[in-house]
Amino acid sequence: MEVEALYSKKVKCPACNKEFTTSKMRTTKIRVDRVDGDLMNHYKSENPIKYHVFVCPKCGYAAMEGNFNKLRPAEREIIKESISKKWKEREYSGSRTDDEAIECYMLALYCGELIGLKKYELGNIALKIAWFFRTKESDEEMRFLQNAVELFEQAFFTEDLSTLSTDEITLGYLIGELHRRLGRKKEAVLWFGKTVSNPRVKNNPRIENLAREQWLLAKEKDGEE
């Protein structure tokens, strides 16, 4: 990896007020090779997703960059009681291996569960963990795909998606694709059908095309079985 692909960002922890540095990747250095059906990017360059979680080395609070500073006073106390008291200081400030990235995301998932993060956001973290395990060709990928699809379904039916970084077309498609990867062809066909029949799908031609392709693939597999 090119050293200059990463740069240091100063961050102040909202849980303990410690200032620390974390690495981020320069967007100009990102090179995508291909994209899987569940929107996982494979990179020719270093994987920028490794650095999307910030981890405070002093207290152990971890969250995706977009949520890191949204900690409320009551949530701060939860982190102190449930994380910081057991935390052994460690650094994730430099270049991260896949295993270190998994540790960061696992910690962010645990912190998110403790403070009641929205189901979609928890599902998004679980999906990223599954992607790292896919890179490692580990069976753990399936466990986290299952975790992600359960959380995404809860989000689809109970959360206001307009306040999140997704929409019902993309999320419905992802739910279908995760079911397909988990071997649930009937559920996959149902969700892909729901996606392509949604009038709003025309606003997202990329997802429409993906949904139709994966829908046909799932139906063919279902017919074979």
C-alpha positions as CSV (number, residue, x, y, z in Angstrom):
1,M,0.0,0.0,0.0
2,E,1.2,3.5,-0.8
3,V,2.0,5.3,2.4
4,E,0.5,8.6,1.1
5,A,-2.8,6.8,0.4
6,L,-3.6,7.4,4.1
7,Y,-3.7,10.6,6.1
8,S,-4.2,11.3,9.8
9,K,-7.3,13.0,11.1
10,K,-7.5,14.5,14.6
11,V,-10.6,13.5,16.5
12,K,-12.0,14.4,20.0
13,C,-13.8,11.5,21.7
14,P,-17.3,12.5,22.8
15,A,-17.2,9.8,25.6
16,C,-14.0,10.8,27.4
17,N,-12.9,14.0,25.7
18,K,-9.5,12.6,24.7
19,E,-8.0,13.8,21.5
20,F,-6.5,11.2,19.2
21,T,-5.6,10.6,15.6
22,T,-7.2,8.1,13.2
23,S,-6.3,7.2,9.7
24,K,-8.5,7.9,6.6
25,M,-7.9,7.1,3.0
26,R,-7.5,9.8,0.3
27,T,-10.4,9.5,-2.1
28,T,-8.0,10.1,-5.0
29,K,-6.2,6.9,-4.1
30,I,-9.3,4.7,-4.1
31,R,-9.4,2.2,-7.0
32,V,-12.4,-0.1,-7.3
33,D,-11.9,-3.5,-9.1
34,R,-15.4,-5.0,-9.1
35,V,-18.6,-5.0,-7.1
36,D,-20.5,-7.9,-5.7
37,G,-24.3,-8.3,-5.8
38,D,-24.7,-7.0,-2.2
39,L,-22.7,-3.9,-3.1
40,M,-19.4,-5.0,-1.6
41,N,-16.6,-3.2,-3.5
42,H,-13.4,-5.1,-4.2
43,Y,-10.5,-2.7,-4.4
44,K,-7.3,-2.6,-6.5
45,S,-6.1,-0.1,-3.9
46,E,-6.2,-0.3,-0.1
47,N,-9.7,-0.8,1.2
48,P,-11.0,2.5,2.5
49,I,-13.8,0.8,4.4
50,K,-11.2,-0.3,7.0
51,Y,-11.0,3.2,8.2
52,H,-14.7,4.2,8.4
53,V,-14.9,3.3,12.1
54,F,-13.3,5.6,14.7
55,V,-12.0,4.0,17.9
56,C,-10.9,6.0,20.9
57,P,-7.7,4.4,22.2
58,K,-8.4,5.6,25.8
59,C,-12.0,4.6,26.5
60,G,-12.8,2.1,23.8
61,Y,-15.8,4.0,22.3
62,A,-16.2,3.1,18.7
63,A,-18.6,4.2,16.0
64,M,-18.9,4.8,12.2
65,E,-17.5,8.2,11.4
66,G,-20.9,9.7,10.7
67,N,-22.2,8.7,14.1
68,F,-19.1,9.2,16.2
69,N,-19.9,12.6,17.5
70,K,-23.6,12.0,18.1
71,L,-23.2,10.5,21.6
72,R,-25.7,11.9,24.1
73,P,-25.0,12.3,27.8
74,A,-26.9,9.2,28.8
75,E,-25.2,7.2,26.2
76,R,-21.8,8.5,27.4
77,E,-22.5,6.9,30.8
78,I,-23.5,3.6,29.1
79,I,-20.2,3.5,27.3
80,K,-18.2,4.3,30.4
81,E,-19.9,1.6,32.4
82,S,-20.1,-1.1,29.8
83,I,-17.0,-0.5,27.7
84,S,-14.4,1.8,29.4
85,K,-14.3,0.0,32.7
86,K,-13.1,-3.2,30.9
87,W,-11.1,-1.5,28.2
88,K,-7.3,-2.0,27.8
89,E,-5.9,0.9,25.9
90,R,-4.9,0.1,22.3
91,E,-4.3,2.0,19.1
92,Y,-5.9,1.6,15.7
93,S,-4.5,4.9,14.4
94,G,-2.2,3.6,11.6
95,S,-2.7,1.2,8.7
96,R,-5.2,-1.5,9.6
97,T,-5.1,-5.2,8.7
98,D,-8.4,-7.0,7.8
99,D,-8.4,-8.5,11.3
100,E,-7.9,-5.1,13.0
101,A,-10.7,-3.7,10.8
102,I,-13.0,-6.5,12.0
103,E,-12.1,-5.7,15.6
104,C,-13.0,-2.1,15.1
105,Y,-16.3,-2.9,13.4
106,M,-17.2,-5.5,16.1
107,L,-16.6,-2.9,18.7
108,A,-18.7,-0.4,16.8
109,L,-21.5,-2.9,16.6
110,Y,-21.3,-3.6,20.3
111,C,-21.3,0.1,21.2
112,G,-24.2,0.7,18.8
113,E,-26.3,-2.1,20.4
114,L,-25.6,-0.7,23.8
115,I,-26.8,2.8,23.0
116,G,-29.7,1.8,20.8
117,L,-28.5,2.7,17.4
118,K,-31.0,2.4,14.6
119,K,-31.5,-1.0,13.2
120,Y,-30.4,0.1,9.7
121,E,-27.2,1.4,11.0
122,L,-26.5,-1.7,13.0
123,G,-27.3,-3.8,9.9
124,N,-24.9,-1.7,7.9
125,I,-22.1,-2.4,10.4
126,A,-22.9,-6.2,10.4
127,L,-22.8,-6.2,6.6
128,K,-19.4,-4.6,6.5
129,I,-18.1,-7.3,9.0
130,A,-19.5,-10.0,6.6
131,W,-17.6,-8.4,3.8
132,F,-14.3,-8.6,5.7
133,F,-15.0,-12.2,6.5
134,R,-15.7,-12.8,2.7
135,T,-12.3,-11.4,1.9
136,K,-10.8,-13.9,4.4
137,E,-13.0,-16.7,2.9
138,S,-14.4,-17.4,6.4
139,D,-17.7,-19.1,7.3
140,E,-18.3,-16.3,9.7
141,E,-19.5,-14.3,6.7
142,M,-22.8,-16.2,6.8
143,R,-23.4,-15.4,10.4
144,F,-23.1,-11.7,9.9
145,L,-25.1,-11.7,6.6
146,Q,-27.9,-13.3,8.7
147,N,-27.4,-10.6,11.4
148,A,-27.5,-7.9,8.7
149,V,-30.6,-9.2,7.0
150,E,-32.6,-9.4,10.2
151,L,-31.7,-5.9,11.2
152,F,-32.4,-4.6,7.6
153,E,-35.9,-6.2,7.7
154,Q,-36.7,-4.6,11.0
155,A,-35.5,-1.2,9.7
156,F,-37.5,-1.6,6.5
157,F,-40.8,-2.0,8.4
158,T,-40.2,0.2,11.5
159,E,-37.8,3.0,10.7
160,D,-38.1,6.3,8.7
161,L,-35.7,5.6,5.9
162,S,-35.8,9.2,4.8
163,T,-33.6,10.1,7.8
164,L,-31.0,7.4,6.9
165,S,-28.4,7.0,4.2
166,T,-30.6,4.6,2.2
167,D,-34.1,4.3,0.6
168,E,-36.7,1.6,0.4
169,I,-35.5,0.6,-3.1
170,T,-31.9,0.0,-2.2
171,L,-32.7,-1.6,1.2
172,G,-35.4,-3.9,-0.3
173,Y,-32.9,-5.0,-3.0
174,L,-30.2,-5.6,-0.4
175,I,-32.6,-7.7,1.8
176,G,-33.4,-9.8,-1.3
177,E,-29.7,-10.3,-2.2
178,L,-28.7,-11.2,1.4
179,H,-31.5,-13.8,1.4
180,R,-30.2,-15.2,-1.9
181,R,-26.7,-15.4,-0.6
182,L,-28.0,-17.3,2.5
183,G,-29.7,-19.8,0.2
184,R,-33.3,-18.6,0.8
185,K,-34.5,-18.4,-2.8
186,K,-38.2,-17.9,-2.2
187,E,-37.5,-14.9,0.2
188,A,-35.1,-13.5,-2.3
189,V,-37.6,-13.7,-5.2
190,L,-40.2,-12.0,-3.0
191,W,-38.0,-9.1,-2.1
192,F,-36.6,-8.6,-5.6
193,G,-40.2,-8.7,-6.9
194,K,-41.2,-6.1,-4.3
195,T,-38.3,-3.9,-5.4
196,V,-38.8,-4.0,-9.2
197,S,-42.6,-3.5,-8.8
198,N,-42.1,-0.3,-6.7
199,P,-43.0,2.7,-8.8
200,R,-40.0,4.6,-7.4
201,V,-37.5,2.0,-8.8
202,K,-37.3,4.1,-12.0
203,N,-35.5,6.8,-10.0
204,N,-32.7,4.3,-9.3
205,P,-31.8,2.5,-12.6
206,R,-28.7,0.9,-11.2
207,I,-30.6,-0.9,-8.4
208,E,-33.5,-1.7,-10.8
209,N,-31.1,-3.5,-13.2
210,L,-29.4,-5.3,-10.3
211,A,-32.7,-6.4,-8.8
212,R,-33.9,-7.7,-12.2
213,E,-30.7,-9.6,-12.8
214,Q,-30.6,-11.2,-9.3
215,W,-34.3,-11.9,-9.4
216,L,-33.9,-13.9,-12.5
217,L,-30.9,-15.7,-11.0
218,A,-32.8,-16.5,-7.8
219,K,-35.8,-17.8,-9.8
220,E,-33.6,-20.0,-12.0
221,K,-31.9,-21.5,-8.9
222,D,-35.3,-22.0,-7.3
223,G,-36.6,-23.8,-10.4
224,E,-33.5,-26.1,-10.5
225,E,-34.1,-27.1,-6.9
